[in-house]
Amino acid sequence: MVVKILEKNNQKMIAIPENILKHVGLSSGGVVEVTDDGYHIILTPVEEGFSENEWKKLESIKKEKGEIFKTKKSFIKSLKGLMKK
């Protein structure tokens, strides 16, 4: 399947066909990790939960930026708000 790379607000974007999203269990608003192996771009679905190490990193960012999140749900809501901007 061939798709075109688009640009919006200086962001490069691609449209992922619905059947592929369903096959890997993703939908709009889903989160993926983007990596490459030197030849391929690899999109890996990511669970919305965070590991203990990731929470520690987020805690240090929180302290640096001054925003405090009481729950994982409030943090995810804030991230989704940033992604819409």
ZAKEKOL-828013 format. One record per residue: residue in one letter; x, z, y of N, C-alpha, C, CB in turn; residue number from 1. Coordinates in steps of 0.2 Angstrom, whole numbers. Atoms other than C-alpha are relative to their C-alpha. Glycine has a CB too. Example, Ala and Ser with C-alpha at 12.3 -4.5 7.8 and 13.67 -1.06 7.14 Angstrom:
<recs>
   r    n_c1    n_c3    n_c2   ca_c1   ca_c3   ca_c2    c_c1    c_c3    c_c2   cb_c1   cb_c3   cb_c2     k
   a       4       0      -6      62      39     -22       4       0       6      -5       6       0     1
   s      -4      -1      -6      68      36      -5      -4       3       5       2      -7       2     2
</recs>
This chain:
<recs>
   r    n_c1    n_c3    n_c2   ca_c1   ca_c3   ca_c2    c_c1    c_c3    c_c2   cb_c1   cb_c3   cb_c2     k
   m       4       0      -6       0       0       0       4       0       6      -5       6       0     1
   v      -4       1      -6       7      -5      17      -4       3       6       2      -7       1     2
   v       4      -3      -6       2       5      33       5      -1       6      -2       7      -1     3
   k      -4       1      -6       8       2      51       2       7       3      -4      -4       5     4
   i      -2      -5      -4      18      15      61      -3       0       7       7       1       0     5
   l       3       1      -7       8      19      77       3       6       4      -8       2      -1     6
   e      -3      -5      -5      13      29      93      -6       3       4       5      -3       4     7
   k       5      -3      -5       2      41     103       4       6       3      -6       3      -4     8
   n      -3      -6      -4       9      53     116       7       1      -2      -4       6      -1     9
   n      -7       0       2      27      49     111       1       3      -7       4       4       5    10
   q       0      -2       7      23      54      93      -1      -6      -5      -5       6      -2    11
   k       1       5       5      25      42      79      -5       2      -6       7      -2      -4    12
   m       5      -2       4      11      42      67      -2      -5      -5      -7       2       3    13
   i       3       5       5       4      34      51      -6       3      -3       6      -1      -6    14
   a       6      -2       3     -13      34      43       1       0      -7      -6      -5       2    15
   i       0       0       8     -14      40      25      -6      -1      -2       3       7      -2    16
   p       7       2       3     -28      32      15      -3       6      -3       1      -5      -5    17
   e       4      -5       3     -42      44      10       1       1      -7      -7      -1       2    18
   n       0      -1       7     -40      41      -8       7       3      -2       0      -7      -4    19
   i      -7      -3       2     -21      46      -8      -1       8       2       5      -3       4    20
   l       1      -7      -2     -26      62       2      -4       4      -5      -3       0       7    21
   k       4      -3       5     -39      66     -11       4       2      -6      -6      -4      -1    22
   h      -4       0       6     -27      63     -25       5       6       0       4      -6      -1    23
   v      -5      -5       0     -15      76     -19      -3       6       3       6      -2       5    24
   g       3      -6      -2     -28      88     -13       0       2       8       2       6      -3    25
   l      -1      -1      -7     -26      86       6      -6      -3       4       6      -3       3    26
   s       5       3      -4     -39      83      20       3       1       7      -7       3      -1    27
   s      -1       0      -7     -39      82      39       2       8       2      -5      -2       5    28
   g      -3      -7      -2     -29      97      46       4       3      -5      -6       5       1    29
   g      -5      -2       5     -19      99      30       7       0       3      -1      -4      -6    30
   v      -7       0      -3      -1     103      32       5      -3      -6       2       8       1    31
   v      -5       3       4      14      94      24       7       1       2      -1      -8      -1    32
   e      -7       0      -2      32      96      24       3      -7       0       5       5      -5    33
   v      -3       7       0      42      80      29       7       1      -1      -2      -3       7    34
   t      -7       0       2      59      77      21       1      -7      -2       2       5      -6    35
   d      -2       6       2      69      62      16       5       1      -5       2      -5       5    36
   d      -5       0       5      81      57       2       5      -5       2      -3      -1      -7    37
   g      -5       5      -2      91      45      12      -3      -7      -1       6       0      -4    38
   y       3       7       1      79      30       6      -7       1       1       2      -2      -7    39
   h       7       0       0      62      37       6      -2       6       5      -3       2      -7    40
   i       3      -5      -3      51      48      17      -5       4      -5      -4      -2       7    41
   i       3      -4       5      44      62       7      -5       5       3       4       4      -5    42
   l       5      -4      -3      27      71      12      -2       5      -6      -6      -4       3    43
   t       2      -5       6      24      87       1      -5       5       3       7       4      -2    44
   p       5      -5      -2       8      97       3       2       7       0      -6      -1      -4    45
   v      -2      -7      -1      11     114       9      -6       5       0       4       1       6    46
   e       6      -5       0      -1     129       5       0       4       7       1       5      -6    47
   e       1      -3      -7      -7     138      21       3       7       0      -7       1       2    48
   g      -3      -6       0       1     154      15       7       0       1      -1       4      -7    49
   f      -8       0      -1      19     159      20       3       5      -4       1       2       8    50
   s      -5      -5       4      33     167      10       2       5       5       6      -4      -3    51
   e      -2      -5      -4      40     183      15       6      -2       5       3       6      -5    52
   n      -5       3      -4      55     174      22      -2      -3       6       5      -4      -4    53
   e       3       3      -5      44     163      32      -3       4       5      -5      -5      -2    54
   w       3      -5      -4      35     178      39       5       3       5      -4       5      -4    55
   k      -5      -3      -4      51     185      45       3      -4       5       6       2      -5    56
   k      -2       5      -5      56     169      54      -5       0       5       1      -6      -3    57
   l       5       0      -5      39     169      62       0       6       4      -7      -1      -3    58
   e      -1      -6      -4      41     187      67       5       0       6       1       6      -5    59
   s      -5       1      -5      57     183      76      -2      -5       6       7      -2      -3    60
   i       3       5      -5      49     168      85      -5       4       4      -3      -6      -3    61
   k       6      -3      -4      34     179      90       4       5       5      -4       4      -5    62
   k      -3      -4      -5      46     192      98       3      -4       5       5       5      -4    63
   e      -4       4      -5      56     179     107      -5      -3       5       4      -6      -4    64
   k       5       3      -5      40     170     114      -5       5       3      -3      -5      -4    65
   g       5      -5      -3      30     186     117      -7       0      -3       1      -1       7    66
   e       6       0       3      15     182     107      -1       3      -6      -3      -8      -1    67
   i       0      -4       6       9     194      94      -7      -2      -4      -1       7       2    68
   f       5       2       5      -2     189      79      -1       6      -5       2      -7      -4    69
   k       2      -6       4     -11     203      70      -1      -2      -7      -6       3       3    70
   t       1       2       7     -16     192      55       3      -7      -1      -8       0      -1    71
   k      -2       7       2     -11     176      46      -5      -5       3       1      -1      -7    72
   k       6       4      -2     -28     169      51       1      -2       8      -7       3      -1    73
   s      -1       2      -7     -24     171      70       6      -4       1       0       7       3    74
   f      -6       4      -1      -7     164      68      -2      -8      -1       6       2      -4    75
   i       2       7       2     -14     148      59      -4      -3       5      -3       0      -7    76
   k       5       3      -5     -28     146      72       5      -2       6      -5       6       2    77
   s      -5       1      -6     -14     147      86       4      -7      -1       4       6       1    78
   l      -4       6       1      -4     134      77      -4      -6       0       3       0      -7    79
   k       5       6      -1     -19     122      75      -1      -2       7      -6       2      -4    80
   g       1       1      -7     -22     124      93       6      -4       3      -1       6       4    81
   l      -6       3      -3      -4     119      97       0      -8      -3       6       3      -2    82
   m       0       6       3      -6     104      85      -5      -5       4      -1       0      -7    83
   k       5       5      -3     -21      97      95       2      -2       7      -7       4       1    84
   k      -3       2      -7     -11      97     112       4      -6       0       4       6       2    85
</recs>
